[in-house]
Amino acid sequence: MLASGVWAVISFAGCDPVISIGGTNFPDWLICLIGGAALAALLRPLLLVLRLERYLRPLVIFYSSLIILFALSAWLIFFNRH
């Protein structure tokens, strides 16, 4: 079971779209992840000013989820081909 899952991940890894930036190829999910982290970092000062961060415990889970939310939203907006 585990071997088939690992094989699926390895075989599908070559199927993701690639973006060329400065002659270097990056997978689209990496670009979305970096963008999601940047958006979450830009949102943090707003949450601090509004004094909402103290209600968002545990912060590690909240910010990780926020990064994932932004990254998946960016992927759906920019890279969904359906």
Backbone torsions as a table, in degrees:
resi	resn	phi	psi	omega
1	MET	NA	-48.4	-179.7
2	LEU	-66.3	-39.2	-179.5
3	ALA	-63.5	-38.8	178.7
4	SER	-68.5	-35.8	176.7
5	GLY	-66.5	-41.4	178.1
6	VAL	-65.1	-41.8	178.9
7	TRP	-61.9	-39.7	179.5
8	ALA	-64.1	-42.0	179.9
9	VAL	-64.9	-43.3	-179.4
10	ILE	-66.2	-41.7	-177.2
11	SER	-73.9	-31.8	179.5
12	PHE	-84.8	-10.8	-179.1
13	ALA	-63.9	-29.2	179.5
14	GLY	-80.9	-4.2	-175.8
15	CYS	-93.3	-10.1	-176.2
16	ASP	-78.2	148.4	-179.7
17	PRO	-63.1	150.8	-177.4
18	VAL	-122.7	139.1	178.5
19	ILE	-112.2	131.9	179.2
20	SER	-96.4	119.8	178.0
21	ILE	-124.3	112.4	179.7
22	GLY	61.5	32.3	179.4
23	GLY	84.5	-1.8	178.3
24	THR	-108.4	135.6	-177.8
25	ASN	-91.8	129.6	177.5
26	PHE	-122.6	139.9	175.2
27	PRO	-71.4	151.3	-176.1
28	ASP	-63.8	-31.7	-179.2
29	TRP	-66.7	-30.4	178.6
30	LEU	-69.9	-39.6	177.3
31	ILE	-64.2	-41.9	178.8
32	CYS	-65.8	-38.1	179.0
33	LEU	-65.7	-42.6	178.0
34	ILE	-65.1	-41.0	176.8
35	GLY	-64.8	-39.7	177.9
36	GLY	-64.1	-40.0	177.4
37	ALA	-66.3	-38.7	178.7
38	ALA	-66.1	-41.7	178.6
39	LEU	-65.3	-40.2	177.8
40	ALA	-64.9	-38.1	177.6
41	ALA	-66.9	-34.8	177.7
42	LEU	-73.6	-25.9	-179.6
43	LEU	-80.0	-25.7	-176.6
44	ARG	-58.3	-45.8	178.3
45	PRO	-60.6	-34.4	177.1
46	LEU	-64.7	-41.6	178.1
47	LEU	-66.3	-33.7	177.4
48	LEU	-69.4	-42.7	180.0
49	VAL	-64.2	-40.4	179.9
50	LEU	-80.4	-1.1	180.0
51	ARG	56.0	40.0	178.8
52	LEU	-99.1	-16.3	-174.5
53	GLU	-64.8	-29.1	-179.3
54	ARG	-68.0	-18.4	178.1
55	TYR	-91.8	-6.2	-174.2
56	LEU	-101.6	59.6	-178.9
57	ARG	-96.3	147.5	-12.9
58	PRO	-74.4	136.8	-173.1
59	LEU	-65.7	-32.3	-180.0
60	VAL	-62.5	-44.0	179.3
61	ILE	-70.4	-40.1	-178.7
62	PHE	-63.1	-51.0	-177.0
63	TYR	-70.1	-33.7	175.0
64	SER	-63.3	-42.7	178.3
65	SER	-66.4	-36.7	178.6
66	LEU	-66.0	-41.2	176.6
67	ILE	-62.2	-44.9	178.9
68	ILE	-62.9	-42.3	178.5
69	LEU	-59.6	-47.6	179.9
70	PHE	-66.2	-40.6	-178.5
71	ALA	-66.2	-44.7	179.4
72	LEU	-68.4	-35.3	176.7
73	SER	-65.3	-42.3	177.8
74	ALA	-64.1	-39.7	179.2
75	TRP	-64.1	-42.0	179.4
76	LEU	-65.1	-37.6	-178.3
77	ILE	-73.3	-44.5	-170.0
78	PHE	-99.0	-27.8	-170.5
79	PHE	-121.0	-0.4	178.1
80	ASN	-75.4	121.9	-173.5
81	ARG	-101.4	14.8	-178.1
82	HIS	-96.8	NA	NA
